[in-house]
Amino acid sequence: MLRITHNLGQSARPAEDRLTLTFEVRQKGRFKTVSDNGTELGVFLERGQVLAQGDKLSSECGRIFEVVARPEPVITAHASGWPTFARACYHLGNRHVTLQLGECWLRFQPDHVLEHLAVHLGLRLEAGEASFHPESGAYQGHQHEHSHGHDHDH
């Protein structure tokens, strides 16, 4: 089994093979998988990072693998306008739901309670399959960083 030990991020290095992974697996730092070409892999990466579409991973022997987000069951909720969209983001965000955001739409993993809430908030739901790329979270510096001058005591 080949060992993957380095996340090269969005490197321009060409990949020899691909890893097509669900969001659930892309959140893990340690897992076993099989590449798209059939190579058995053990992934041993720093914990706390979410693998993104296009990230390049390097094995101990230098082989490069590209991460591909596997299409999976999702609910895409469409808002009729910005006030409805903002209200839905607020209420779902208060539930600490992992969300992917678009222009007046949001996407989450299927959950009948969340689906009921989204309909109650005025969203039109569409069940289907798509790759899931949720927001990384306000305090994770992996995707982007910024400085700010307020404290977080509540």
mmCIF file of the C-alpha atoms, coordinates in Angstrom:
data_MODEL
# 
_entry.id   MODEL 
# 
loop_
_atom_site.group_PDB 
_atom_site.id 
_atom_site.type_symbol 
_atom_site.label_atom_id 
_atom_site.label_alt_id 
_atom_site.label_comp_id 
_atom_site.label_asym_id 
_atom_site.label_entity_id 
_atom_site.label_seq_id 
_atom_site.pdbx_PDB_ins_code 
_atom_site.Cartn_x 
_atom_site.Cartn_y 
_atom_site.Cartn_z 
_atom_site.occupancy 
_atom_site.B_iso_or_equiv 
_atom_site.pdbx_formal_charge 
_atom_site.auth_seq_id 
_atom_site.auth_comp_id 
_atom_site.auth_asym_id 
_atom_site.auth_atom_id 
_atom_site.pdbx_PDB_model_num 
ATOM 1   C CA . MET A 1 1   ? 0.000   0.000  0.000   1.00 0.00 ? 1   MET A CA 1 
ATOM 2   C CA . LEU A 1 2   ? 1.328   3.432  -0.979  1.00 0.00 ? 2   LEU A CA 1 
ATOM 3   C CA . ARG A 1 3   ? 1.438   6.073  1.789   1.00 0.00 ? 3   ARG A CA 1 
ATOM 4   C CA . ILE A 1 4   ? 0.235   9.627  1.085   1.00 0.00 ? 4   ILE A CA 1 
ATOM 5   C CA . THR A 1 5   ? 1.979   11.984 3.518   1.00 0.00 ? 5   THR A CA 1 
ATOM 6   C CA . HIS A 1 6   ? 1.929   15.522 2.068   1.00 0.00 ? 6   HIS A CA 1 
ATOM 7   C CA . ASN A 1 7   ? -0.829  17.899 0.990   1.00 0.00 ? 7   ASN A CA 1 
ATOM 8   C CA . LEU A 1 8   ? 0.644   20.209 -1.672  1.00 0.00 ? 8   LEU A CA 1 
ATOM 9   C CA . GLY A 1 9   ? -2.555  22.296 -1.849  1.00 0.00 ? 9   GLY A CA 1 
ATOM 10  C CA . GLN A 1 10  ? -3.463  23.761 -5.232  1.00 0.00 ? 10  GLN A CA 1 
ATOM 11  C CA . SER A 1 11  ? -0.039  22.978 -6.728  1.00 0.00 ? 11  SER A CA 1 
ATOM 12  C CA . ALA A 1 12  ? 0.467   23.229 -10.490 1.00 0.00 ? 12  ALA A CA 1 
ATOM 13  C CA . ARG A 1 13  ? 2.387   19.945 -10.436 1.00 0.00 ? 13  ARG A CA 1 
ATOM 14  C CA . PRO A 1 14  ? 0.832   17.384 -12.787 1.00 0.00 ? 14  PRO A CA 1 
ATOM 15  C CA . ALA A 1 15  ? -0.877  14.423 -11.137 1.00 0.00 ? 15  ALA A CA 1 
ATOM 16  C CA . GLU A 1 16  ? -0.318  10.804 -12.122 1.00 0.00 ? 16  GLU A CA 1 
ATOM 17  C CA . ASP A 1 17  ? -3.619  9.618  -10.689 1.00 0.00 ? 17  ASP A CA 1 
ATOM 18  C CA . ARG A 1 18  ? -6.764  10.913 -8.963  1.00 0.00 ? 18  ARG A CA 1 
ATOM 19  C CA . LEU A 1 19  ? -8.588  10.308 -5.692  1.00 0.00 ? 19  LEU A CA 1 
ATOM 20  C CA . THR A 1 20  ? -12.344 10.775 -6.027  1.00 0.00 ? 20  THR A CA 1 
ATOM 21  C CA . LEU A 1 21  ? -13.634 11.319 -2.475  1.00 0.00 ? 21  LEU A CA 1 
ATOM 22  C CA . THR A 1 22  ? -16.854 12.339 -0.728  1.00 0.00 ? 22  THR A CA 1 
ATOM 23  C CA . PHE A 1 23  ? -16.905 15.359 1.581   1.00 0.00 ? 23  PHE A CA 1 
ATOM 24  C CA . GLU A 1 24  ? -17.026 13.057 4.614   1.00 0.00 ? 24  GLU A CA 1 
ATOM 25  C CA . VAL A 1 25  ? -13.731 11.418 3.603   1.00 0.00 ? 25  VAL A CA 1 
ATOM 26  C CA . ARG A 1 26  ? -12.126 14.727 2.520   1.00 0.00 ? 26  ARG A CA 1 
ATOM 27  C CA . GLN A 1 27  ? -12.478 15.914 6.157   1.00 0.00 ? 27  GLN A CA 1 
ATOM 28  C CA . LYS A 1 28  ? -10.345 13.087 7.539   1.00 0.00 ? 28  LYS A CA 1 
ATOM 29  C CA . GLY A 1 29  ? -6.581  13.166 8.017   1.00 0.00 ? 29  GLY A CA 1 
ATOM 30  C CA . ARG A 1 30  ? -6.184  9.390  8.134   1.00 0.00 ? 30  ARG A CA 1 
ATOM 31  C CA . PHE A 1 31  ? -7.972  6.914  5.881   1.00 0.00 ? 31  PHE A CA 1 
ATOM 32  C CA . LYS A 1 32  ? -7.512  4.052  3.433   1.00 0.00 ? 32  LYS A CA 1 
ATOM 33  C CA . THR A 1 33  ? -8.731  4.379  -0.135  1.00 0.00 ? 33  THR A CA 1 
ATOM 34  C CA . VAL A 1 34  ? -8.164  3.221  -3.691  1.00 0.00 ? 34  VAL A CA 1 
ATOM 35  C CA . SER A 1 35  ? -7.139  5.687  -6.405  1.00 0.00 ? 35  SER A CA 1 
ATOM 36  C CA . ASP A 1 36  ? -9.135  6.039  -9.612  1.00 0.00 ? 36  ASP A CA 1 
ATOM 37  C CA . ASN A 1 37  ? -6.484  3.839  -11.322 1.00 0.00 ? 37  ASN A CA 1 
ATOM 38  C CA . GLY A 1 38  ? -6.764  1.131  -8.638  1.00 0.00 ? 38  GLY A CA 1 
ATOM 39  C CA . THR A 1 39  ? -3.738  1.892  -6.416  1.00 0.00 ? 39  THR A CA 1 
ATOM 40  C CA . GLU A 1 40  ? -4.313  1.044  -2.737  1.00 0.00 ? 40  GLU A CA 1 
ATOM 41  C CA . LEU A 1 41  ? -3.455  4.056  -0.584  1.00 0.00 ? 41  LEU A CA 1 
ATOM 42  C CA . GLY A 1 42  ? -3.099  4.934  3.056   1.00 0.00 ? 42  GLY A CA 1 
ATOM 43  C CA . VAL A 1 43  ? -3.544  8.661  3.628   1.00 0.00 ? 43  VAL A CA 1 
ATOM 44  C CA . PHE A 1 44  ? -1.682  10.159 6.611   1.00 0.00 ? 44  PHE A CA 1 
ATOM 45  C CA . LEU A 1 45  ? -2.107  13.956 6.575   1.00 0.00 ? 45  LEU A CA 1 
ATOM 46  C CA . GLU A 1 46  ? -2.195  16.698 9.182   1.00 0.00 ? 46  GLU A CA 1 
ATOM 47  C CA . ARG A 1 47  ? -5.563  16.614 10.919  1.00 0.00 ? 47  ARG A CA 1 
ATOM 48  C CA . GLY A 1 48  ? -7.962  19.543 10.717  1.00 0.00 ? 48  GLY A CA 1 
ATOM 49  C CA . GLN A 1 49  ? -7.598  20.270 7.003   1.00 0.00 ? 49  GLN A CA 1 
ATOM 50  C CA . VAL A 1 50  ? -10.373 19.589 4.522   1.00 0.00 ? 50  VAL A CA 1 
ATOM 51  C CA . LEU A 1 51  ? -9.159  18.391 1.145   1.00 0.00 ? 51  LEU A CA 1 
ATOM 52  C CA . ALA A 1 52  ? -10.463 20.596 -1.657  1.00 0.00 ? 52  ALA A CA 1 
ATOM 53  C CA . GLN A 1 53  ? -11.196 19.893 -5.306  1.00 0.00 ? 53  GLN A CA 1 
ATOM 54  C CA . GLY A 1 54  ? -7.864  20.109 -7.154  1.00 0.00 ? 54  GLY A CA 1 
ATOM 55  C CA . ASP A 1 55  ? -5.580  19.689 -4.135  1.00 0.00 ? 55  ASP A CA 1 
ATOM 56  C CA . LYS A 1 56  ? -2.478  17.665 -4.949  1.00 0.00 ? 56  LYS A CA 1 
ATOM 57  C CA . LEU A 1 57  ? -1.242  14.982 -2.569  1.00 0.00 ? 57  LEU A CA 1 
ATOM 58  C CA . SER A 1 58  ? 2.227   13.458 -2.585  1.00 0.00 ? 58  SER A CA 1 
ATOM 59  C CA . SER A 1 59  ? 3.178   9.928  -1.589  1.00 0.00 ? 59  SER A CA 1 
ATOM 60  C CA . GLU A 1 60  ? 6.364   9.071  0.302   1.00 0.00 ? 60  GLU A CA 1 
ATOM 61  C CA . CYS A 1 61  ? 7.928   8.008  -2.999  1.00 0.00 ? 61  CYS A CA 1 
ATOM 62  C CA . GLY A 1 62  ? 6.899   11.262 -4.757  1.00 0.00 ? 62  GLY A CA 1 
ATOM 63  C CA . ARG A 1 63  ? 3.868   10.161 -6.768  1.00 0.00 ? 63  ARG A CA 1 
ATOM 64  C CA . ILE A 1 64  ? 1.301   12.949 -7.131  1.00 0.00 ? 64  ILE A CA 1 
ATOM 65  C CA . PHE A 1 65  ? -2.454  12.399 -6.783  1.00 0.00 ? 65  PHE A CA 1 
ATOM 66  C CA . GLU A 1 66  ? -5.179  14.986 -7.471  1.00 0.00 ? 66  GLU A CA 1 
ATOM 67  C CA . VAL A 1 67  ? -8.258  15.240 -5.221  1.00 0.00 ? 67  VAL A CA 1 
ATOM 68  C CA . VAL A 1 68  ? -11.621 15.149 -6.979  1.00 0.00 ? 68  VAL A CA 1 
ATOM 69  C CA . ALA A 1 69  ? -14.874 15.832 -5.092  1.00 0.00 ? 69  ALA A CA 1 
ATOM 70  C CA . ARG A 1 70  ? -17.196 12.869 -5.691  1.00 0.00 ? 70  ARG A CA 1 
ATOM 71  C CA . PRO A 1 71  ? -20.803 13.728 -6.519  1.00 0.00 ? 71  PRO A CA 1 
ATOM 72  C CA . GLU A 1 72  ? -23.001 12.732 -3.587  1.00 0.00 ? 72  GLU A CA 1 
ATOM 73  C CA . PRO A 1 73  ? -26.605 13.195 -2.428  1.00 0.00 ? 73  PRO A CA 1 
ATOM 74  C CA . VAL A 1 74  ? -27.275 16.847 -1.578  1.00 0.00 ? 74  VAL A CA 1 
ATOM 75  C CA . ILE A 1 75  ? -30.175 19.229 -1.151  1.00 0.00 ? 75  ILE A CA 1 
ATOM 76  C CA . THR A 1 76  ? -29.891 22.484 -3.089  1.00 0.00 ? 76  THR A CA 1 
ATOM 77  C CA . ALA A 1 77  ? -32.191 25.135 -1.645  1.00 0.00 ? 77  ALA A CA 1 
ATOM 78  C CA . HIS A 1 78  ? -33.058 28.118 -3.852  1.00 0.00 ? 78  HIS A CA 1 
ATOM 79  C CA . ALA A 1 79  ? -34.171 31.461 -2.429  1.00 0.00 ? 79  ALA A CA 1 
ATOM 80  C CA . SER A 1 80  ? -36.477 33.851 -4.285  1.00 0.00 ? 80  SER A CA 1 
ATOM 81  C CA . GLY A 1 81  ? -34.371 36.827 -3.195  1.00 0.00 ? 81  GLY A CA 1 
ATOM 82  C CA . TRP A 1 82  ? -31.604 38.075 -0.934  1.00 0.00 ? 82  TRP A CA 1 
ATOM 83  C CA . PRO A 1 83  ? -33.710 38.622 2.223   1.00 0.00 ? 83  PRO A CA 1 
ATOM 84  C CA . THR A 1 84  ? -34.956 35.008 2.108   1.00 0.00 ? 84  THR A CA 1 
ATOM 85  C CA . PHE A 1 85  ? -31.416 33.774 1.390   1.00 0.00 ? 85  PHE A CA 1 
ATOM 86  C CA . ALA A 1 86  ? -29.955 35.784 4.301   1.00 0.00 ? 86  ALA A CA 1 
ATOM 87  C CA . ARG A 1 87  ? -32.651 34.571 6.699   1.00 0.00 ? 87  ARG A CA 1 
ATOM 88  C CA . ALA A 1 88  ? -32.024 30.935 5.693   1.00 0.00 ? 88  ALA A CA 1 
ATOM 89  C CA . CYS A 1 89  ? -28.253 31.315 6.112   1.00 0.00 ? 89  CYS A CA 1 
ATOM 90  C CA . TYR A 1 90  ? -28.784 32.880 9.534   1.00 0.00 ? 90  TYR A CA 1 
ATOM 91  C CA . HIS A 1 91  ? -31.115 30.161 10.834  1.00 0.00 ? 91  HIS A CA 1 
ATOM 92  C CA . LEU A 1 92  ? -29.175 27.235 9.353   1.00 0.00 ? 92  LEU A CA 1 
ATOM 93  C CA . GLY A 1 93  ? -25.903 28.797 10.512  1.00 0.00 ? 93  GLY A CA 1 
ATOM 94  C CA . ASN A 1 94  ? -27.257 28.981 14.059  1.00 0.00 ? 94  ASN A CA 1 
ATOM 95  C CA . ARG A 1 95  ? -27.647 25.207 13.844  1.00 0.00 ? 95  ARG A CA 1 
ATOM 96  C CA . HIS A 1 96  ? -23.982 24.895 12.801  1.00 0.00 ? 96  HIS A CA 1 
ATOM 97  C CA . VAL A 1 97  ? -24.977 23.212 9.552   1.00 0.00 ? 97  VAL A CA 1 
ATOM 98  C CA . THR A 1 98  ? -22.235 22.680 6.984   1.00 0.00 ? 98  THR A CA 1 
ATOM 99  C CA . LEU A 1 99  ? -23.340 24.748 3.982   1.00 0.00 ? 99  LEU A CA 1 
ATOM 100 C CA . GLN A 1 100 ? -22.146 25.413 0.466   1.00 0.00 ? 100 GLN A CA 1 
ATOM 101 C CA . LEU A 1 101 ? -23.225 28.885 -0.638  1.00 0.00 ? 101 LEU A CA 1 
ATOM 102 C CA . GLY A 1 102 ? -23.998 30.182 -4.104  1.00 0.00 ? 102 GLY A CA 1 
ATOM 103 C CA . GLU A 1 103 ? -25.807 33.159 -5.562  1.00 0.00 ? 103 GLU A CA 1 
ATOM 104 C CA . CYS A 1 104 ? -29.206 32.971 -3.789  1.00 0.00 ? 104 CYS A CA 1 
ATOM 105 C CA . TRP A 1 105 ? -28.844 29.217 -3.238  1.00 0.00 ? 105 TRP A CA 1 
ATOM 106 C CA . LEU A 1 106 ? -27.324 27.019 -0.585  1.00 0.00 ? 106 LEU A CA 1 
ATOM 107 C CA . ARG A 1 107 ? -26.515 23.327 -0.451  1.00 0.00 ? 107 ARG A CA 1 
ATOM 108 C CA . PHE A 1 108 ? -26.445 20.874 2.440   1.00 0.00 ? 108 PHE A CA 1 
ATOM 109 C CA . GLN A 1 109 ? -26.410 17.144 2.994   1.00 0.00 ? 109 GLN A CA 1 
ATOM 110 C CA . PRO A 1 110 ? -29.867 15.505 3.182   1.00 0.00 ? 110 PRO A CA 1 
ATOM 111 C CA . ASP A 1 111 ? -31.547 15.818 6.569   1.00 0.00 ? 111 ASP A CA 1 
ATOM 112 C CA . HIS A 1 112 ? -35.337 15.785 6.925   1.00 0.00 ? 112 HIS A CA 1 
ATOM 113 C CA . VAL A 1 113 ? -35.326 18.293 9.826   1.00 0.00 ? 113 VAL A CA 1 
ATOM 114 C CA . LEU A 1 114 ? -33.195 20.789 7.885   1.00 0.00 ? 114 LEU A CA 1 
ATOM 115 C CA . GLU A 1 115 ? -35.264 20.262 4.767   1.00 0.00 ? 115 GLU A CA 1 
ATOM 116 C CA . HIS A 1 116 ? -38.453 21.042 6.723   1.00 0.00 ? 116 HIS A CA 1 
ATOM 117 C CA . LEU A 1 117 ? -36.829 24.183 8.172   1.00 0.00 ? 117 LEU A CA 1 
ATOM 118 C CA . ALA A 1 118 ? -35.641 25.314 4.726   1.00 0.00 ? 118 ALA A CA 1 
ATOM 119 C CA . VAL A 1 119 ? -39.150 24.946 3.269   1.00 0.00 ? 119 VAL A CA 1 
ATOM 120 C CA . HIS A 1 120 ? -40.589 26.807 6.282   1.00 0.00 ? 120 HIS A CA 1 
ATOM 121 C CA . LEU A 1 121 ? -38.109 29.638 5.553   1.00 0.00 ? 121 LEU A CA 1 
ATOM 122 C CA . GLY A 1 122 ? -39.432 29.902 1.990   1.00 0.00 ? 122 GLY A CA 1 
ATOM 123 C CA . LEU A 1 123 ? -36.760 28.018 0.051   1.00 0.00 ? 123 LEU A CA 1 
ATOM 124 C CA . ARG A 1 124 ? -37.469 25.777 -2.929  1.00 0.00 ? 124 ARG A CA 1 
ATOM 125 C CA . LEU A 1 125 ? -35.662 22.443 -2.490  1.00 0.00 ? 125 LEU A CA 1 
ATOM 126 C CA . GLU A 1 126 ? -34.075 20.299 -5.147  1.00 0.00 ? 126 GLU A CA 1 
ATOM 127 C CA . ALA A 1 127 ? -32.703 16.853 -4.237  1.00 0.00 ? 127 ALA A CA 1 
ATOM 128 C CA . GLY A 1 128 ? -29.945 15.497 -6.414  1.00 0.00 ? 128 GLY A CA 1 
ATOM 129 C CA . GLU A 1 129 ? -26.285 14.600 -6.661  1.00 0.00 ? 129 GLU A CA 1 
ATOM 130 C CA . ALA A 1 130 ? -23.434 17.102 -6.859  1.00 0.00 ? 130 ALA A CA 1 
ATOM 131 C CA . SER A 1 131 ? -19.949 17.511 -5.474  1.00 0.00 ? 131 SER A CA 1 
ATOM 132 C CA . PHE A 1 132 ? -20.201 19.184 -2.064  1.00 0.00 ? 132 PHE A CA 1 
ATOM 133 C CA . HIS A 1 133 ? -17.864 22.121 -1.347  1.00 0.00 ? 133 HIS A CA 1 
ATOM 134 C CA . PRO A 1 134 ? -19.069 23.727 1.911   1.00 0.00 ? 134 PRO A CA 1 
ATOM 135 C CA . GLU A 1 135 ? -17.648 26.853 3.492   1.00 0.00 ? 135 GLU A CA 1 
ATOM 136 C CA . SER A 1 136 ? -14.561 26.076 5.562   1.00 0.00 ? 136 SER A CA 1 
ATOM 137 C CA . GLY A 1 137 ? -15.667 28.067 8.617   1.00 0.00 ? 137 GLY A CA 1 
ATOM 138 C CA . ALA A 1 138 ? -14.928 31.536 9.913   1.00 0.00 ? 138 ALA A CA 1 
ATOM 139 C CA . TYR A 1 139 ? -11.909 30.599 12.009  1.00 0.00 ? 139 TYR A CA 1 
ATOM 140 C CA . GLN A 1 140 ? -10.138 28.124 9.728   1.00 0.00 ? 140 GLN A CA 1 
ATOM 141 C CA . GLY A 1 141 ? -7.159  29.780 8.089   1.00 0.00 ? 141 GLY A CA 1 
ATOM 142 C CA . HIS A 1 142 ? -6.633  27.072 5.459   1.00 0.00 ? 142 HIS A CA 1 
ATOM 143 C CA . GLN A 1 143 ? -8.724  28.760 2.764   1.00 0.00 ? 143 GLN A CA 1 
ATOM 144 C CA . HIS A 1 144 ? -8.190  32.430 3.566   1.00 0.00 ? 144 HIS A CA 1 
ATOM 145 C CA . GLU A 1 145 ? -6.924  34.571 6.384   1.00 0.00 ? 145 GLU A CA 1 
ATOM 146 C CA . HIS A 1 146 ? -7.670  38.060 7.639   1.00 0.00 ? 146 HIS A CA 1 
ATOM 147 C CA . SER A 1 147 ? -6.947  40.074 10.697  1.00 0.00 ? 147 SER A CA 1 
ATOM 148 C CA . HIS A 1 148 ? -9.577  41.759 12.790  1.00 0.00 ? 148 HIS A CA 1 
ATOM 149 C CA . GLY A 1 149 ? -9.621  43.898 15.872  1.00 0.00 ? 149 GLY A CA 1 
ATOM 150 C CA . HIS A 1 150 ? -12.421 42.490 17.984  1.00 0.00 ? 150 HIS A CA 1 
ATOM 151 C CA . ASP A 1 151 ? -12.417 39.751 20.589  1.00 0.00 ? 151 ASP A CA 1 
ATOM 152 C CA . HIS A 1 152 ? -14.597 36.664 20.675  1.00 0.00 ? 152 HIS A CA 1 
ATOM 153 C CA . ASP A 1 153 ? -15.771 36.764 24.301  1.00 0.00 ? 153 ASP A CA 1 
ATOM 154 C CA . HIS A 1 154 ? -19.531 36.196 24.333  1.00 0.00 ? 154 HIS A CA 1 
# 
